[in-house]
Amino acid sequence: MVVDVLHADELGSARALHDRYQLAVVIDVIRAFTAAPWVLRQGASRLFLAPNPEAALNAKATRFPEALLMKDGAPDPRFELPNAPGLISTLDLSGHTIIQTTGNGTRGAHLVRSVPRVACASFATATAVSRLVARYDRVLLVPTEGDEDYALADFIRAYTEGAAIDLAALLDRVSASAAGIECAQRGTDPAFPGVHAKDLRLCTSADSFHHALVVQPTESLLAVATA
């Protein structure tokens, strides 16, 4: 079994990725792929990933006029939802179509969309996605930001190798990462309304969900499903 780790900024051509790997796992612990499973748990009927805000806006204008748009970064009146799992976990999204776009996670998923199967991962789905990985012979793990994402890559590799996993130490790395520190600080700062006080806690809650998230291309978007 081959399990390679390449940062999203280090990927090769789409053709090379397609030929080399059977499965790509895109990792965004803080916060895109912690928020994504919460979107589905809170009742959304459909979740799509867009590569950037412009693609999300275009998809709403041309394909899904009823959709709620979700993004990270500064508030934007065109986007109804922040990329904040703490807030998403409190909402009733029953029946809604959600289109999510983030600078790391959803962008990274689109970078590997040529791979035959693509999954999206955070610690919230850590064991489920590790079980999925174990079913394949050639796997690419794609951290999209900092050490918080490499911590999950280490979890997945250890799981597939049958090695001991020090989960507490890995979660400490999430909290101590640059993104973790920033998330904790901004979560209690009213100057950053797009970050919720519960975000970091949910990002460091392992196995909140017992299914993996996989995506399938649909025109300019990726449709999210459970596996």
C-alpha positions, 0 to 999 in steps of 0.5 A: 500500500502506498500512502503519499502526503503532498501539500495542496500547493505541491501537487502535480498535473491533474493527469499525473494525479489521475494515473498515480492514485486511486483515492485522494483525501483532502484535509482541512481540519480548521475549518472547512471539513469540520464544518461540512459534516455539520451542514449535513447533520443539520439537515441540508439536503445537498452540499456542494463545494466550489473552488472559489467565491466566484464559482459559488456565486455563479452556481447560485445564479445559474443552477441553484437560485435557492442555495445558501452560500457559505464561505470563510474570511470576512463577512460578505452580504452575498454569502449567508453562512460563515465557514464556522462549524460552531455556528453551523451546529446550532442551525436548522438547515433542513431542506436547504442546498448549501454551496461551500467555498474556502481558501484551503479546503474546497480549493484543495478538493478541486485541485485533485478532482481528476483522481478517481475518488476524492474524500474530504477529511477532518478529525471529526471524521478521522476513523471513518476516512481512515477505514476508507483509505484502508480499502485502497492501494494507492492513496494521496493525502493532501493537507491544505494548511498547516500542522493541524492537517499534517496531524490528521495525515499522521493519524490516517497513516498510523491507522492504515499501518496498524501503528499506535495512535496517540490521539491526545498528542495529535489533537494538541498539535491542532490546538497549538498550530498557527491556525488553532491559535488564531481560531481560538483567539478569533472565536471570542473576538467580535471583530471576527464574526465569521469565527465561532467560539465553539469552532476549535472545540469541534475541530478537536472533537475526534470522530464526531461522525462515523461516516466519511465525506466523498465528492463527485464532480458535477459541472463546476462544483463537487457534490458531497455524499457520505460513505 
